[in-house]
Amino acid sequence: MSIPPPSLAGRVAVVTGASRGIGRAIAQRLASAGAFVVVTARSVESSPTPGTLAETVALIEAAGGRSLALRCDLEDPADRDSLIERVVQATGGIDILVNNAGFAQFARVEQLPEAAFEQMVNLYFRVPFALSRAAIPHLRARGAGWIVNVGSVTAMAPLRPFDDFARFGGSTVYASIKAALNRFTQGLAAELEADGIAVNLVAPSTAISTPGADSYIPADYPTEPVEYLAETALALCHLPASERTGQITYSLHFPLHHGLTVRTLDGRGTLPPPEIPPWAHPDCM
């Protein structure tokens, strides 16, 4: 007998960086599970890179879901610090926060500009901290809540002997910030477990092709479908904190370990069980 898919009916979710890529996919999957999804990014109708919030909303609504686009430049402190209140004013509350937004810049430490370092620290650590802090009182008022951070498999220690990516790929600073996000996730989970607020993290098991990531992924690298990560994100934001919190999960490994049925982003179709490729990090769980 198949297990029915999780239902987020009546839940309000906010997904940052949802105009394209991983953020858009998570927003679509949460909406197909019944959530009202507030999607945010720096612009609604136009963007210098492929993908807009308007397109994300259109995809969600075409699949029968409900969504609202809110413009938010997370690099603007005033915009960032008002986002959660604007979500609550528009929807009446918040149940799920997905911290996805970011812009990776890869360069070896001696070559990484100070501005790039500051931007990544801000987007990948300060923003999740600020948004989580702002959301906590509203989640607590609902009696339960879920925070899902989007991480990276590069947060794991490079394998020995070092490969060319570790030597020359330029991911050291990005990976270090994502490692800090792992620890932030686990610590915040401990702080909020008694409040019924779950805090978890999902990362790609290998690499996912997105407009932002493609410049760092070799053309012949076999990327994984984003649907597995979106399904994992959904699995992290419906069980009580007493059952699932403080977990660092990986997009292919988690559905395989838990026997999840991975559905298409509109929730109508299914994908085959994931296969773990031999080049995946051996410490993924």
Backbone torsions as a table, in degrees:
resi	resn	phi	psi	omega
1	MET	NA	128.0	-178.3
2	SER	-74.7	147.2	178.6
3	ILE	-84.3	130.0	-180.0
4	PRO	-63.8	147.0	-179.4
5	PRO	-66.8	154.0	177.7
6	PRO	-60.0	145.1	176.8
7	SER	-112.5	129.4	175.0
8	LEU	-110.0	23.7	179.7
9	ALA	-56.2	131.7	179.9
10	GLY	86.0	-5.0	-179.9
11	ARG	-92.1	148.5	173.6
12	VAL	-111.7	124.9	179.5
13	ALA	-119.0	146.2	171.7
14	VAL	-122.4	131.8	-178.5
15	VAL	-123.9	119.7	178.8
16	THR	-85.8	153.3	-179.2
17	GLY	61.5	44.1	-170.7
18	ALA	-101.4	15.8	-179.7
19	SER	-82.0	-11.3	-177.9
20	ARG	-165.4	173.7	167.7
21	GLY	58.5	-138.8	-175.1
22	ILE	-63.2	-42.4	-179.7
23	GLY	-60.9	-43.3	177.2
24	ARG	-62.1	-44.4	-178.1
25	ALA	-62.4	-43.3	178.4
26	ILE	-63.2	-43.4	179.4
27	ALA	-59.5	-43.9	179.1
28	GLN	-61.9	-43.5	-176.6
29	ARG	-69.8	-39.9	177.5
30	LEU	-64.0	-38.9	178.5
31	ALA	-66.3	-39.8	-179.6
32	SER	-68.5	-18.7	175.2
33	ALA	-88.9	2.0	173.3
34	GLY	110.5	-5.6	-178.8
35	ALA	-74.5	149.6	165.2
36	PHE	-85.8	118.6	-169.9
37	VAL	-110.6	121.1	172.2
38	VAL	-91.4	120.5	-178.7
39	VAL	-107.2	138.2	-177.0
40	THR	-130.6	149.7	172.4
41	ALA	-169.1	-176.1	-174.5
42	ARG	-73.4	-22.6	179.7
43	SER	-146.6	158.4	-176.4
44	VAL	-101.0	-50.6	-170.7
45	GLU	-97.6	-24.0	-175.2
46	SER	-142.5	157.6	-179.0
47	SER	-159.4	146.1	177.0
48	PRO	-70.7	-15.2	176.4
49	THR	-117.6	159.8	-176.6
50	PRO	-57.9	137.2	174.3
51	GLY	105.6	133.8	177.3
52	THR	-136.4	161.9	175.4
53	LEU	-63.8	-36.3	179.2
54	ALA	-59.7	-39.0	177.9
55	GLU	-67.2	-39.5	178.2
56	THR	-62.1	-46.1	178.5
57	VAL	-60.6	-42.5	-179.8
58	ALA	-61.9	-41.1	178.6
59	LEU	-63.7	-42.5	-180.0
60	ILE	-64.6	-46.0	-177.6
61	GLU	-69.3	-34.0	178.0
62	ALA	-64.2	-27.0	178.5
63	ALA	-91.0	6.2	177.3
64	GLY	93.2	6.7	-179.6
65	GLY	-92.6	179.0	-179.6
66	ARG	-124.6	137.9	-175.2
67	SER	-154.8	157.4	177.2
68	LEU	-138.5	133.3	177.4
69	ALA	-96.3	129.1	173.9
70	LEU	-124.3	120.6	176.6
71	ARG	-68.5	134.5	177.6
72	CYS	-156.2	119.5	173.7
73	ASP	-93.6	102.8	-174.1
74	LEU	-69.7	-10.8	174.5
75	GLU	-85.1	-6.8	174.3
76	ASP	-97.2	112.0	-175.8
77	PRO	-54.7	-37.8	-179.9
78	ALA	-66.4	-42.8	176.9
79	ASP	-62.2	-48.9	-179.0
80	ARG	-58.1	-48.4	-172.6
81	ASP	-75.1	-13.0	178.1
82	SER	-100.2	-6.7	-171.5
83	LEU	-60.5	-51.3	-175.4
84	ILE	-62.2	-41.3	178.2
85	GLU	-63.6	-37.2	178.3
86	ARG	-67.5	-37.2	175.8
87	VAL	-62.2	-46.7	-178.6
88	VAL	-63.8	-41.5	178.3
89	GLN	-63.0	-36.1	-177.3
90	ALA	-79.1	-29.4	-171.1
91	THR	-120.1	-15.8	-177.9
92	GLY	94.4	-7.5	179.4
93	GLY	169.7	-178.0	178.1
94	ILE	-146.5	139.2	179.1
95	ASP	-116.9	-30.9	-172.6
96	ILE	-135.0	131.3	173.4
97	LEU	-120.7	123.6	175.7
98	VAL	-112.6	112.5	178.4
99	ASN	-90.2	97.3	-175.9
100	ASN	-116.9	-30.6	-168.3
101	ALA	-59.1	143.5	176.0
102	GLY	175.6	168.5	179.0
103	PHE	-143.4	102.6	-176.7
104	ALA	-76.0	142.0	173.5
105	GLN	-133.5	117.2	-176.3
106	PHE	-101.6	129.2	172.5
107	ALA	-166.0	148.6	176.5
108	ARG	-60.6	151.4	-171.8
109	VAL	-52.1	-44.7	-177.1
110	GLU	-68.2	-15.3	-177.2
111	GLN	-109.3	-5.5	-176.0
112	LEU	-79.1	122.6	178.9
113	PRO	-64.3	148.4	178.5
114	GLU	-57.1	-38.9	-178.7
115	ALA	-63.5	-37.5	178.6
116	ALA	-67.5	-40.6	176.5
117	PHE	-58.6	-48.6	-178.1
118	GLU	-63.9	-39.3	-179.2
119	GLN	-64.6	-41.7	-179.5
120	MET	-70.4	-39.6	175.6
121	VAL	-60.0	-41.8	-178.9
122	ASN	-64.7	-53.5	-173.5
123	LEU	-72.3	-37.5	-173.1
124	TYR	-95.2	-9.8	178.5
125	PHE	-132.0	-52.3	-177.9
126	ARG	-64.3	-41.1	-179.0
127	VAL	-65.2	-49.1	175.2
128	PRO	-57.7	-38.0	176.6
129	PHE	-61.5	-50.0	-175.3
130	ALA	-65.8	-43.8	-178.8
131	LEU	-70.0	-38.8	177.4
132	SER	-63.4	-45.5	179.6
133	ARG	-59.2	-41.8	179.7
134	ALA	-69.6	-32.4	-176.1
135	ALA	-80.0	-26.5	-172.4
136	ILE	-53.6	-49.1	-179.8
137	PRO	-59.6	-35.1	-179.3
138	HIS	-73.8	-38.2	175.8
139	LEU	-65.2	-42.9	179.1
140	ARG	-61.9	-37.5	180.0
141	ALA	-65.8	-26.7	178.0
142	ARG	-81.8	-10.3	179.6
143	GLY	88.6	-5.4	179.4
144	ALA	-171.8	164.8	177.9
145	GLY	-176.8	170.2	-177.5
146	TRP	-140.0	130.2	171.6
147	ILE	-117.1	126.1	178.3
148	VAL	-121.6	118.9	175.5
149	ASN	-97.9	144.4	178.7
150	VAL	-101.5	118.3	-175.4
151	GLY	-109.7	-153.7	-177.7
152	SER	-149.7	142.0	176.1
153	VAL	-66.6	-19.1	177.6
154	THR	-66.5	-13.0	176.4
155	ALA	-65.2	-20.3	176.6
156	MET	-74.0	152.2	-179.8
157	ALA	-62.0	139.7	177.4
158	PRO	-63.7	143.5	-178.4
159	LEU	-75.7	151.2	174.6
160	ARG	-101.9	143.4	-6.4
161	PRO	-67.9	150.0	-178.0
162	PHE	-59.1	136.1	176.5
163	ASP	-93.5	179.8	-176.9
164	ASP	-65.3	-31.5	178.9
165	PHE	-65.9	-42.9	178.1
166	ALA	-63.6	-37.8	-177.8
167	ARG	-75.3	-42.6	-168.3
168	PHE	-123.8	-6.0	-173.2
169	GLY	-71.9	-21.2	175.6
170	GLY	77.2	24.1	-176.4
171	SER	-94.4	2.2	-170.2
172	THR	-56.6	-49.3	-177.5
173	VAL	-69.6	-47.8	177.0
174	TYR	-54.5	-48.0	-177.9
175	ALA	-64.2	-37.4	-179.9
176	SER	-65.7	-39.3	178.0
177	ILE	-67.3	-40.2	177.4
178	LYS	-65.8	-32.9	175.3
179	ALA	-65.2	-38.4	175.7
180	ALA	-63.4	-36.5	178.1
181	LEU	-64.8	-36.3	174.7
182	ASN	-57.1	-49.7	-177.4
183	ARG	-67.8	-36.8	175.6
184	PHE	-60.4	-43.8	179.3
185	THR	-58.9	-47.6	-177.5
186	GLN	-67.6	-41.1	179.9
187	GLY	-67.8	-42.0	179.0
188	LEU	-66.8	-34.8	176.1
189	ALA	-58.9	-42.6	178.9
190	ALA	-64.3	-40.4	-178.6
191	GLU	-66.1	-33.3	-170.4
192	LEU	-106.2	-2.5	-176.3
193	GLU	-57.6	-41.8	-178.2
194	ALA	-67.1	-19.8	177.3
195	ASP	-87.4	-1.4	-178.2
196	GLY	76.7	19.8	180.0
197	ILE	-105.2	116.4	-179.4
198	ALA	-88.8	140.6	177.9
199	VAL	-131.0	119.2	-178.1
200	ASN	-138.4	170.4	179.7
201	LEU	-135.0	142.3	174.2
202	VAL	-125.1	139.5	177.1
203	ALA	-135.5	152.6	172.4
204	PRO	-61.1	141.9	175.6
205	SER	-70.2	-32.0	179.7
206	THR	-130.3	-96.0	177.0
207	ALA	-148.8	146.0	179.4
208	ILE	-119.4	131.5	179.3
209	SER	-72.4	119.2	174.8
210	THR	-139.3	162.1	177.9
211	PRO	-56.4	-32.9	-179.5
212	GLY	-80.5	-30.8	-174.0
213	ALA	-91.6	-21.3	-169.9
214	ASP	-61.2	-28.5	-179.0
215	SER	-69.8	-16.1	-179.8
216	TYR	-104.8	-3.9	-177.5
217	ILE	-104.0	124.5	177.4
218	PRO	-55.7	144.7	-175.2
219	ALA	-59.5	-29.5	-177.3
220	ASP	-96.2	8.6	-179.1
221	TYR	-79.2	128.9	-177.9
222	PRO	-80.4	96.1	-179.2
223	THR	-74.5	163.1	-178.4
224	GLU	-99.9	151.3	177.7
225	PRO	-65.0	140.7	-177.0
226	VAL	-69.1	-18.9	-177.4
227	GLU	-59.5	-32.5	-179.1
228	TYR	-67.6	-40.1	177.2
229	LEU	-68.1	-41.3	179.8
230	ALA	-62.4	-39.1	178.2
231	GLU	-66.9	-39.0	177.1
232	THR	-64.0	-42.2	177.9
233	ALA	-58.8	-42.8	177.5
234	LEU	-61.0	-42.1	-179.2
235	ALA	-63.8	-22.9	-178.3
236	LEU	-87.9	-1.9	-175.9
237	CYS	-133.6	45.0	171.3
238	HIS	-144.5	-25.1	178.4
239	LEU	-81.4	152.6	177.2
240	PRO	-60.8	152.7	178.4
241	ALA	-58.4	-30.7	179.5
242	SER	-64.7	-18.5	-178.7
243	GLU	-104.5	-29.7	-176.4
244	ARG	-153.4	102.4	175.1
245	THR	-154.8	157.1	178.9
246	GLY	72.0	20.8	-176.5
247	GLN	-95.9	138.3	171.5
248	ILE	-103.9	111.1	-171.1
249	THR	-118.2	161.4	-178.8
250	TYR	-128.3	141.1	-163.2
251	SER	-60.6	-36.5	178.4
252	LEU	-90.2	-38.4	-175.4
253	HIS	-69.0	-41.6	-175.0
254	PHE	-65.5	-50.7	178.5
255	PRO	-61.1	-36.3	-179.7
256	LEU	-67.0	-44.6	-178.1
257	HIS	-64.9	-38.1	-175.6
258	HIS	-96.0	1.6	178.5
259	GLY	64.7	34.0	-178.4
260	LEU	-73.2	143.4	167.5
261	THR	-82.3	118.9	-178.2
262	VAL	-91.8	121.3	-176.5
263	ARG	-103.9	160.1	173.4
264	THR	-64.2	166.2	-173.9
265	LEU	-64.1	-26.5	177.0
266	ASP	-86.5	-0.9	177.1
267	GLY	78.4	2.8	-171.9
268	ARG	-95.8	-25.5	-179.4
269	GLY	-119.1	177.7	179.4
270	THR	-128.7	155.9	175.5
271	LEU	-110.2	158.0	177.3
272	PRO	-67.2	158.4	175.6
273	PRO	-54.5	144.3	-178.5
274	PRO	-67.6	150.9	172.7
275	GLU	-114.9	132.0	-178.6
276	ILE	-84.7	116.3	-178.8
277	PRO	-73.9	154.5	-177.4
278	PRO	-63.8	-18.9	-179.1
279	TRP	-89.6	0.3	175.2
280	ALA	-66.7	149.3	-180.0
281	HIS	-61.1	130.1	-174.8
282	PRO	-68.4	-14.5	-178.7
283	ASP	-93.2	1.0	174.7
284	CYS	-63.2	143.9	-178.8
285	MET	-121.0	NA	NA
